[in-house]
């Protein structure tokens, strides 16, 4: 299963399995992956998985 891995200053801080075809990242609490940073939009981006590639 594909994973999304976040690093900060070279250290891994979060690892998330990409279990669904569409996942939304952002700082809003209803996002699939919440990034608590004021520089991140409420809904910053969506990942769309189609089995062979990932679109942002």
CHARMM-style PDB file with segment names, atoms N, HN, CA, C and O in Angstrom:
ATOM      1  N   UNK     1       0.844  -1.173   0.000  1.00  0.00      PROA
ATOM      2  CA  UNK     1       0.000   0.000   0.000  1.00  0.00      PROA
ATOM      3  C   UNK     1       0.895   1.245   0.000  1.00  0.00      PROA
ATOM      4  O   UNK     1       1.857   1.310   0.766  1.00  0.00      PROA
ATOM      5  N   UNK     2       0.589   2.230  -0.850  1.00  0.00      PROA
ATOM      6  HN  UNK     2      -0.191   2.177  -1.473  1.00  0.00      PROA
ATOM      7  CA  UNK     2       1.405   3.448  -0.869  1.00  0.00      PROA
ATOM      8  C   UNK     2       1.251   4.246   0.418  1.00  0.00      PROA
ATOM      9  O   UNK     2       0.215   4.201   1.081  1.00  0.00      PROA
ATOM     10  N   UNK     3       2.299   4.969   0.749  1.00  0.00      PROA
ATOM     11  HN  UNK     3       3.141   5.005   0.210  1.00  0.00      PROA
ATOM     12  CA  UNK     3       2.288   5.812   1.945  1.00  0.00      PROA
ATOM     13  C   UNK     3       2.777   7.211   1.586  1.00  0.00      PROA
ATOM     14  O   UNK     3       3.531   7.404   0.632  1.00  0.00      PROA
ATOM     15  N   UNK     4       2.334   8.160   2.364  1.00  0.00      PROA
ATOM     16  HN  UNK     4       1.721   8.004   3.139  1.00  0.00      PROA
ATOM     17  CA  UNK     4       2.817   9.532   2.275  1.00  0.00      PROA
ATOM     18  C   UNK     4       3.625   9.780   3.542  1.00  0.00      PROA
ATOM     19  O   UNK     4       3.128   9.587   4.652  1.00  0.00      PROA
ATOM     20  N   UNK     5       4.875  10.210   3.370  1.00  0.00      PROA
ATOM     21  HN  UNK     5       5.279  10.367   2.468  1.00  0.00      PROA
ATOM     22  CA  UNK     5       5.769  10.393   4.516  1.00  0.00      PROA
ATOM     23  C   UNK     5       6.173  11.859   4.593  1.00  0.00      PROA
ATOM     24  O   UNK     5       6.626  12.443   3.609  1.00  0.00      PROA
ATOM     25  N   UNK     6       6.003  12.443   5.768  1.00  0.00      PROA
ATOM     26  HN  UNK     6       5.635  11.968   6.567  1.00  0.00      PROA
ATOM     27  CA  UNK     6       6.353  13.838   6.011  1.00  0.00      PROA
ATOM     28  C   UNK     6       7.642  13.901   6.820  1.00  0.00      PROA
ATOM     29  O   UNK     6       7.826  13.161   7.786  1.00  0.00      PROA
ATOM     30  N   UNK     7       8.528  14.801   6.404  1.00  0.00      PROA
ATOM     31  HN  UNK     7       8.378  15.402   5.619  1.00  0.00      PROA
ATOM     32  CA  UNK     7       9.785  15.030   7.107  1.00  0.00      PROA
ATOM     33  C   UNK     7       9.885  16.491   7.515  1.00  0.00      PROA
ATOM     34  O   UNK     7       9.388  17.379   6.822  1.00  0.00      PROA
ATOM     35  N   UNK     8      10.529  16.727   8.638  1.00  0.00      PROA
ATOM     36  HN  UNK     8      10.933  16.006   9.201  1.00  0.00      PROA
ATOM     37  CA  UNK     8      10.837  18.092   9.077  1.00  0.00      PROA
ATOM     38  C   UNK     8      12.282  18.089   9.541  1.00  0.00      PROA
ATOM     39  O   UNK     8      12.660  17.377  10.471  1.00  0.00      PROA
ATOM     40  N   UNK     9      13.082  18.911   8.862  1.00  0.00      PROA
ATOM     41  HN  UNK     9      12.775  19.490   8.106  1.00  0.00      PROA
ATOM     42  CA  UNK     9      14.513  19.001   9.171  1.00  0.00      PROA
ATOM     43  C   UNK     9      15.182  17.630   9.144  1.00  0.00      PROA
ATOM     44  O   UNK     9      16.017  17.320   9.993  1.00  0.00      PROA
ATOM     45  N   UNK    10      14.806  16.814   8.160  1.00  0.00      PROA
ATOM     46  HN  UNK    10      14.128  17.066   7.470  1.00  0.00      PROA
ATOM     47  CA  UNK    10      15.424  15.517   7.986  1.00  0.00      PROA
ATOM     48  C   UNK    10      14.872  14.398   8.850  1.00  0.00      PROA
ATOM     49  O   UNK    10      15.293  13.251   8.704  1.00  0.00      PROA
ATOM     50  N   UNK    11      13.929  14.704   9.756  1.00  0.00      PROA
ATOM     51  HN  UNK    11      13.587  15.636   9.874  1.00  0.00      PROA
ATOM     52  CA  UNK    11      13.352  13.687  10.627  1.00  0.00      PROA
ATOM     53  C   UNK    11      11.926  13.381  10.198  1.00  0.00      PROA
ATOM     54  O   UNK    11      11.145  14.290   9.914  1.00  0.00      PROA
ATOM     55  N   UNK    12      11.599  12.123  10.153  1.00  0.00      PROA
ATOM     56  HN  UNK    12      12.233  11.386  10.384  1.00  0.00      PROA
ATOM     57  CA  UNK    12      10.229  11.729   9.836  1.00  0.00      PROA
ATOM     58  C   UNK    12       9.302  12.124  10.976  1.00  0.00      PROA
ATOM     59  O   UNK    12       9.563  11.805  12.136  1.00  0.00      PROA
ATOM     60  N   UNK    13       8.212  12.824  10.641  1.00  0.00      PROA
ATOM     61  HN  UNK    13       8.000  13.083   9.698  1.00  0.00      PROA
ATOM     62  CA  UNK    13       7.262  13.246  11.676  1.00  0.00      PROA
ATOM     63  C   UNK    13       5.881  12.621  11.510  1.00  0.00      PROA
ATOM     64  O   UNK    13       5.091  12.594  12.454  1.00  0.00      PROA
ATOM     65  N   UNK    14       5.587  12.115  10.304  1.00  0.00      PROA
ATOM     66  HN  UNK    14       6.229  12.136   9.537  1.00  0.00      PROA
ATOM     67  CA  UNK    14       4.263  11.535  10.086  1.00  0.00      PROA
ATOM     68  C   UNK    14       4.327  10.590   8.897  1.00  0.00      PROA
ATOM     69  O   UNK    14       4.965  10.886   7.887  1.00  0.00      PROA
ATOM     70  N   UNK    15       3.662   9.454   9.027  1.00  0.00      PROA
ATOM     71  HN  UNK    15       3.143   9.213   9.848  1.00  0.00      PROA
ATOM     72  CA  UNK    15       3.562   8.473   7.931  1.00  0.00      PROA
ATOM     73  C   UNK    15       2.095   8.066   7.845  1.00  0.00      PROA
ATOM     74  O   UNK    15       1.505   7.615   8.826  1.00  0.00      PROA
ATOM     75  N   UNK    16       1.513   8.233   6.650  1.00  0.00      PROA
ATOM     76  HN  UNK    16       1.992   8.600   5.853  1.00  0.00      PROA
ATOM     77  CA  UNK    16       0.083   7.961   6.465  1.00  0.00      PROA
ATOM     78  C   UNK    16      -0.090   7.002   5.292  1.00  0.00      PROA
ATOM     79  O   UNK    16       0.435   7.240   4.205  1.00  0.00      PROA
ATOM     80  N   UNK    17      -0.827   5.921   5.519  1.00  0.00      PROA
ATOM     81  HN  UNK    17      -1.254   5.728   6.402  1.00  0.00      PROA
ATOM     82  CA  UNK    17      -1.164   4.997   4.437  1.00  0.00      PROA
ATOM     83  C   UNK    17      -2.237   5.647   3.565  1.00  0.00      PROA
ATOM     84  O   UNK    17      -3.213   6.194   4.078  1.00  0.00      PROA
ATOM     85  N   UNK    18      -2.053   5.586   2.257  1.00  0.00      PROA
ATOM     86  HN  UNK    18      -1.260   5.142   1.840  1.00  0.00      PROA
ATOM     87  CA  UNK    18      -3.015   6.147   1.312  1.00  0.00      PROA
ATOM     88  C   UNK    18      -4.031   5.056   0.974  1.00  0.00      PROA
ATOM     89  O   UNK    18      -3.861   4.300   0.018  1.00  0.00      PROA
ATOM     90  N   UNK    19      -5.083   4.993   1.775  1.00  0.00      PROA
ATOM     91  HN  UNK    19      -5.222   5.607   2.552  1.00  0.00      PROA
ATOM     92  CA  UNK    19      -6.045   3.898   1.718  1.00  0.00      PROA
ATOM     93  C   UNK    19      -7.225   4.163   0.794  1.00  0.00      PROA
ATOM     94  O   UNK    19      -7.926   3.228   0.406  1.00  0.00      PROA
ATOM     95  N   UNK    20      -7.453   5.417   0.439  1.00  0.00      PROA
ATOM     96  HN  UNK    20      -6.884   6.177   0.754  1.00  0.00      PROA
ATOM     97  CA  UNK    20      -8.614   5.760  -0.390  1.00  0.00      PROA
ATOM     98  C   UNK    20      -8.165   6.379  -1.693  1.00  0.00      PROA
ATOM     99  O   UNK    20      -7.012   6.790  -1.822  1.00  0.00      PROA
ATOM    100  N   UNK    21      -9.060   6.450  -2.659  1.00  0.00      PROA
ATOM    101  HN  UNK    21      -9.997   6.116  -2.554  1.00  0.00      PROA
ATOM    102  CA  UNK    21      -8.725   7.035  -3.957  1.00  0.00      PROA
ATOM    103  C   UNK    21      -8.508   8.536  -3.872  1.00  0.00      PROA
ATOM    104  O   UNK    21      -7.726   9.090  -4.644  1.00  0.00      PROA
ATOM    105  N   UNK    22      -9.185   9.202  -2.950  1.00  0.00      PROA
ATOM    106  HN  UNK    22      -9.820   8.752  -2.322  1.00  0.00      PROA
ATOM    107  CA  UNK    22      -9.051  10.662  -2.808  1.00  0.00      PROA
ATOM    108  C   UNK    22      -8.842  10.997  -1.341  1.00  0.00      PROA
ATOM    109  O   UNK    22      -9.612  10.581  -0.476  1.00  0.00      PROA
ATOM    110  N   UNK    23      -7.786  11.756  -1.076  1.00  0.00      PROA
ATOM    111  HN  UNK    23      -7.160  12.095  -1.778  1.00  0.00      PROA
ATOM    112  CA  UNK    23      -7.509  12.212   0.284  1.00  0.00      PROA
ATOM    113  C   UNK    23      -7.161  13.691   0.239  1.00  0.00      PROA
ATOM    114  O   UNK    23      -6.407  14.138  -0.624  1.00  0.00      PROA
ATOM    115  N   UNK    24      -7.727  14.455   1.192  1.00  0.00      PROA
ATOM    116  HN  UNK    24      -8.340  14.092   1.894  1.00  0.00      PROA
ATOM    117  CA  UNK    24      -7.512  15.898   1.256  1.00  0.00      PROA
ATOM    118  C   UNK    24      -6.572  16.208   2.410  1.00  0.00      PROA
ATOM    119  O   UNK    24      -6.734  15.697   3.518  1.00  0.00      PROA
ATOM    120  N   UNK    25      -5.575  17.063   2.129  1.00  0.00      PROA
ATOM    121  HN  UNK    25      -5.443  17.479   1.229  1.00  0.00      PROA
ATOM    122  CA  UNK    25      -4.631  17.528   3.138  1.00  0.00      PROA
ATOM    123  C   UNK    25      -4.887  18.998   3.409  1.00  0.00      PROA
ATOM    124  O   UNK    25      -5.169  19.762   2.486  1.00  0.00      PROA
ATOM    125  N   UNK    26      -4.792  19.396   4.657  1.00  0.00      PROA
ATOM    126  HN  UNK    26      -4.563  18.776   5.407  1.00  0.00      PROA
ATOM    127  CA  UNK    26      -4.963  20.802   5.017  1.00  0.00      PROA
ATOM    128  C   UNK    26      -5.015  20.962   6.512  1.00  0.00      PROA
ATOM    129  O   UNK    26      -4.823  19.997   7.252  1.00  0.00      PROA
ATOM    130  N   UNK    27      -5.276  22.185   6.972  1.00  0.00      PROA
ATOM    131  HN  UNK    27      -5.433  22.969   6.371  1.00  0.00      PROA
ATOM    132  CA  UNK    27      -5.308  22.423   8.416  1.00  0.00      PROA
ATOM    133  C   UNK    27      -6.700  22.304   9.024  1.00  0.00      PROA
ATOM    134  O   UNK    27      -6.835  22.332  10.247  1.00  0.00      PROA
ATOM    135  N   UNK    28      -7.748  22.173   8.193  1.00  0.00      PROA
ATOM    136  HN  UNK    28      -7.638  22.151   7.200  1.00  0.00      PROA
ATOM    137  CA  UNK    28      -9.108  22.008   8.715  1.00  0.00      PROA
ATOM    138  C   UNK    28      -9.253  20.634   9.374  1.00  0.00      PROA
ATOM    139  O   UNK    28      -8.680  19.649   8.908  1.00  0.00      PROA
ATOM    140  N   UNK    29     -10.010  20.581  10.443  1.00  0.00      PROA
ATOM    141  HN  UNK    29     -10.475  21.381  10.821  1.00  0.00      PROA
ATOM    142  CA  UNK    29     -10.169  19.339  11.198  1.00  0.00      PROA
ATOM    143  C   UNK    29     -10.891  18.248  10.416  1.00  0.00      PROA
ATOM    144  O   UNK    29     -10.780  17.073  10.765  1.00  0.00      PROA
ATOM    145  N   UNK    30     -11.631  18.611   9.363  1.00  0.00      PROA
ATOM    146  HN  UNK    30     -11.721  19.565   9.080  1.00  0.00      PROA
ATOM    147  CA  UNK    30     -12.344  17.596   8.592  1.00  0.00      PROA
ATOM    148  C   UNK    30     -11.520  17.041   7.427  1.00  0.00      PROA
ATOM    149  O   UNK    30     -12.025  16.230   6.651  1.00  0.00      PROA
ATOM    150  N   UNK    31     -10.273  17.460   7.294  1.00  0.00      PROA
ATOM    151  HN  UNK    31      -9.862  18.119   7.924  1.00  0.00      PROA
ATOM    152  CA  UNK    31      -9.389  16.917   6.252  1.00  0.00      PROA
ATOM    153  C   UNK    31      -8.983  15.488   6.627  1.00  0.00      PROA
ATOM    154  O   UNK    31      -9.005  15.111   7.798  1.00  0.00      PROA
ATOM    155  N   UNK    32      -8.620  14.717   5.630  1.00  0.00      PROA
ATOM    156  HN  UNK    32      -8.603  15.023   4.678  1.00  0.00      PROA
ATOM    157  CA  UNK    32      -8.161  13.352   5.882  1.00  0.00      PROA
ATOM    158  C   UNK    32      -6.807  13.348   6.583  1.00  0.00      PROA
ATOM    159  O   UNK    32      -6.549  12.510   7.446  1.00  0.00      PROA
ATOM    160  N   UNK    33      -5.948  14.290   6.205  1.00  0.00      PROA
ATOM    161  HN  UNK    33      -6.158  14.971   5.503  1.00  0.00      PROA
ATOM    162  CA  UNK    33      -4.642  14.458   6.832  1.00  0.00      PROA
ATOM    163  C   UNK    33      -4.553  15.905   7.286  1.00  0.00      PROA
ATOM    164  O   UNK    33      -4.510  16.819   6.463  1.00  0.00      PROA
ATOM    165  N   UNK    34      -4.526  16.114   8.602  1.00  0.00      PROA
ATOM    166  HN  UNK    34      -4.562  15.372   9.271  1.00  0.00      PROA
ATOM    167  CA  UNK    34      -4.512  17.465   9.175  1.00  0.00      PROA
ATOM    168  C   UNK    34      -3.076  17.896   9.426  1.00  0.00      PROA
ATOM    169  O   UNK    34      -2.307  17.192  10.081  1.00  0.00      PROA
ATOM    170  N   UNK    35      -2.723  19.074   8.890  1.00  0.00      PROA
ATOM    171  HN  UNK    35      -3.348  19.645   8.358  1.00  0.00      PROA
ATOM    172  CA  UNK    35      -1.399  19.654   9.073  1.00  0.00      PROA
ATOM    173  C   UNK    35      -1.595  20.976   9.831  1.00  0.00      PROA
ATOM    174  O   UNK    35      -1.991  21.979   9.238  1.00  0.00      PROA
ATOM    175  N   UNK    36      -1.317  20.972  11.132  1.00  0.00      PROA
ATOM    176  HN  UNK    36      -0.995  20.157  11.613  1.00  0.00      PROA
ATOM    177  CA  UNK    36      -1.590  22.149  11.957  1.00  0.00      PROA
ATOM    178  C   UNK    36      -0.522  23.234  11.797  1.00  0.00      PROA
ATOM    179  O   UNK    36       0.335  23.413  12.662  1.00  0.00      PROA
ATOM    180  N   UNK    37      -0.590  23.942  10.692  1.00  0.00      PROA
ATOM    181  HN  UNK    37      -1.286  23.797   9.989  1.00  0.00      PROA
ATOM    182  CA  UNK    37       0.372  25.001  10.403  1.00  0.00      PROA
ATOM    183  C   UNK    37      -0.387  26.167   9.785  1.00  0.00      PROA
ATOM    184  O   UNK    37      -1.143  25.959   8.835  1.00  0.00      PROA
ATOM    185  N   UNK    38      -0.213  27.391  10.291  1.00  0.00      PROA
ATOM    186  HN  UNK    38       0.401  27.560  11.062  1.00  0.00      PROA
ATOM    187  CA  UNK    38      -0.960  28.533   9.760  1.00  0.00      PROA
ATOM    188  C   UNK    38      -0.630  28.862   8.301  1.00  0.00      PROA
ATOM    189  O   UNK    38      -1.393  29.577   7.651  1.00  0.00      PROA
ATOM    190  N   UNK    39       0.484  28.360   7.778  1.00  0.00      PROA
ATOM    191  HN  UNK    39       1.104  27.779   8.306  1.00  0.00      PROA
ATOM    192  CA  UNK    39       0.853  28.599   6.380  1.00  0.00      PROA
ATOM    193  C   UNK    39       0.156  27.634   5.422  1.00  0.00      PROA
ATOM    194  O   UNK    39       0.243  27.794   4.204  1.00  0.00      PROA
ATOM    195  N   UNK    40      -0.532  26.634   5.969  1.00  0.00      PROA
ATOM    196  HN  UNK    40      -0.602  26.504   6.958  1.00  0.00      PROA
ATOM    197  CA  UNK    40      -1.245  25.646   5.163  1.00  0.00      PROA
ATOM    198  C   UNK    40      -2.710  26.075   5.074  1.00  0.00      PROA
ATOM    199  O   UNK    40      -3.308  26.465   6.076  1.00  0.00      PROA
ATOM    200  N   UNK    41      -3.282  26.003   3.877  1.00  0.00      PROA
ATOM    201  HN  UNK    41      -2.796  25.686   3.063  1.00  0.00      PROA
ATOM    202  CA  UNK    41      -4.695  26.345   3.686  1.00  0.00      PROA
ATOM    203  C   UNK    41      -5.589  25.342   4.394  1.00  0.00      PROA
ATOM    204  O   UNK    41      -5.154  24.245   4.744  1.00  0.00      PROA
ATOM    205  N   UNK    42      -6.853  25.729   4.605  1.00  0.00      PROA
ATOM    206  HN  UNK    42      -7.206  26.621   4.321  1.00  0.00      PROA
ATOM    207  CA  UNK    42      -7.796  24.805   5.249  1.00  0.00      PROA
ATOM    208  C   UNK    42      -7.895  23.504   4.458  1.00  0.00      PROA
ATOM    209  O   UNK    42      -7.869  22.416   5.032  1.00  0.00      PROA
ATOM    210  N   UNK    43      -8.006  23.624   3.151  1.00  0.00      PROA
ATOM    211  HN  UNK    43      -8.027  24.509   2.684  1.00  0.00      PROA
ATOM    212  CA  UNK    43      -7.943  22.464   2.264  1.00  0.00      PROA
ATOM    213  C   UNK    43      -6.841  22.758   1.261  1.00  0.00      PROA
ATOM    214  O   UNK    43      -7.075  23.399   0.236  1.00  0.00      PROA
ATOM    215  N   UNK    44      -5.662  22.294   1.556  1.00  0.00      PROA
ATOM    216  HN  UNK    44      -5.472  21.773   2.388  1.00  0.00      PROA
ATOM    217  CA  UNK    44      -4.470  22.683   0.807  1.00  0.00      PROA
ATOM    218  C   UNK    44      -4.339  21.940  -0.520  1.00  0.00      PROA
ATOM    219  O   UNK    44      -4.022  22.550  -1.541  1.00  0.00      PROA
ATOM    220  N   UNK    45      -4.578  20.641  -0.513  1.00  0.00      PROA
ATOM    221  HN  UNK    45      -4.836  20.146   0.317  1.00  0.00      PROA
ATOM    222  CA  UNK    45      -4.506  19.873  -1.755  1.00  0.00      PROA
ATOM    223  C   UNK    45      -5.232  18.562  -1.592  1.00  0.00      PROA
ATOM    224  O   UNK    45      -5.497  18.106  -0.480  1.00  0.00      PROA
ATOM    225  N   UNK    46      -5.548  17.963  -2.727  1.00  0.00      PROA
ATOM    226  HN  UNK    46      -5.332  18.333  -3.630  1.00  0.00      PROA
ATOM    227  CA  UNK    46      -6.159  16.641  -2.738  1.00  0.00      PROA
ATOM    228  C   UNK    46      -5.247  15.701  -3.508  1.00  0.00      PROA
ATOM    229  O   UNK    46      -4.711  16.060  -4.556  1.00  0.00      PROA
ATOM    230  N   UNK    47      -5.077  14.508  -2.987  1.00  0.00      PROA
ATOM    231  HN  UNK    47      -5.512  14.216  -2.135  1.00  0.00      PROA
ATOM    232  CA  UNK    47      -4.344  13.443  -3.664  1.00  0.00      PROA
ATOM    233  C   UNK    47      -5.371  12.532  -4.319  1.00  0.00      PROA
ATOM    234  O   UNK    47      -6.314  12.082  -3.668  1.00  0.00      PROA
ATOM    235  N   UNK    48      -5.189  12.264  -5.589  1.00  0.00      PROA
ATOM    236  HN  UNK    48      -4.422  12.629  -6.118  1.00  0.00      PROA
ATOM    237  CA  UNK    48      -6.082  11.372  -6.309  1.00  0.00      PROA
ATOM    238  C   UNK    48      -5.270  10.185  -6.809  1.00  0.00      PROA
ATOM    239  O   UNK    48      -4.354  10.344  -7.616  1.00  0.00      PROA
ATOM    240  N   UNK    49      -5.613   8.995  -6.325  1.00  0.00      PROA
ATOM    241  HN  UNK    49      -6.357   8.865  -5.670  1.00  0.00      PROA
ATOM    242  CA  UNK    49      -4.897   7.776  -6.688  1.00  0.00      PROA
ATOM    243  C   UNK    49      -5.741   6.994  -7.696  1.00  0.00      PROA
ATOM    244  O   UNK    49      -6.928   6.760  -7.471  1.00  0.00      PROA
ATOM    245  N   UNK    50      -5.120   6.591  -8.809  1.00  0.00      PROA
ATOM    246  HN  UNK    50      -4.155   6.780  -8.992  1.00  0.00      PROA
ATOM    247  CA  UNK    50      -5.872   5.818  -9.801  1.00  0.00      PROA
ATOM    248  C   UNK    50      -5.308   4.415  -9.998  1.00  0.00      PROA
ATOM    249  O   UNK    50      -5.635   3.753 -10.983  1.00  0.00      PROA
ATOM    250  N   UNK    51      -4.479   3.960  -9.090  1.00  0.00      PROA
ATOM    251  HN  UNK    51      -4.214   4.498  -8.290  1.00  0.00      PROA
ATOM    252  CA  UNK    51      -3.915   2.620  -9.192  1.00  0.00      PROA
ATOM    253  C   UNK    51      -2.510   2.576  -9.739  1.00  0.00      PROA
ATOM    254  O   UNK    51      -1.725   1.713  -9.346  1.00  0.00      PROA
ATOM    255  N   UNK    52      -2.168   3.495 -10.647  1.00  0.00      PROA
ATOM    256  HN  UNK    52      -2.806   4.196 -10.966  1.00  0.00      PROA
ATOM    257  CA  UNK    52      -0.827   3.501 -11.223  1.00  0.00      PROA
ATOM    258  C   UNK    52      -0.103   4.818 -10.973  1.00  0.00      PROA
ATOM    259  O   UNK    52       1.118   4.889 -11.113  1.00  0.00      PROA
ATOM    260  N   UNK    53      -0.836   5.850 -10.611  1.00  0.00      PROA
ATOM    261  HN  UNK    53      -1.828   5.793 -10.498  1.00  0.00      PROA
ATOM    262  CA  UNK    53      -0.196   7.153 -10.391  1.00  0.00      PROA
ATOM    263  C   UNK    53      -0.965   7.942  -9.339  1.00  0.00      PROA
ATOM    264  O   UNK    53      -2.086   7.593  -8.971  1.00  0.00      PROA
ATOM    265  N   UNK    54      -0.348   8.994  -8.875  1.00  0.00      PROA
ATOM    266  HN  UNK    54       0.563   9.278  -9.174  1.00  0.00      PROA
ATOM    267  CA  UNK    54      -0.941   9.882  -7.884  1.00  0.00      PROA
ATOM    268  C   UNK    54      -0.962  11.287  -8.473  1.00  0.00      PROA
ATOM    269  O   UNK    54       0.074  11.818  -8.873  1.00  0.00      PROA
ATOM    270  N   UNK    55      -2.139  11.877  -8.523  1.00  0.00      PROA
ATOM    271  HN  UNK    55      -2.981  11.446  -8.198  1.00  0.00      PROA
ATOM    272  CA  UNK    55      -2.288  13.246  -9.034  1.00  0.00      PROA
ATOM    273  C   UNK    55      -2.540  14.180  -7.859  1.00  0.00      PROA
ATOM    274  O   UNK    55      -3.255  13.824  -6.922  1.00  0.00      PROA
ATOM    275  N   UNK    56      -1.956  15.372  -7.903  1.00  0.00      PROA
ATOM    276  HN  UNK    56      -1.375  15.661  -8.663  1.00  0.00      PROA
ATOM    277  CA  UNK    56      -2.174  16.372  -6.859  1.00  0.00      PROA
ATOM    278  C   UNK    56      -3.124  17.420  -7.364  1.00  0.00      PROA
ATOM    279  OT1 UNK    56      -3.446  18.362  -6.640  1.00  0.00      PROA
TER     280      UNK     56
END
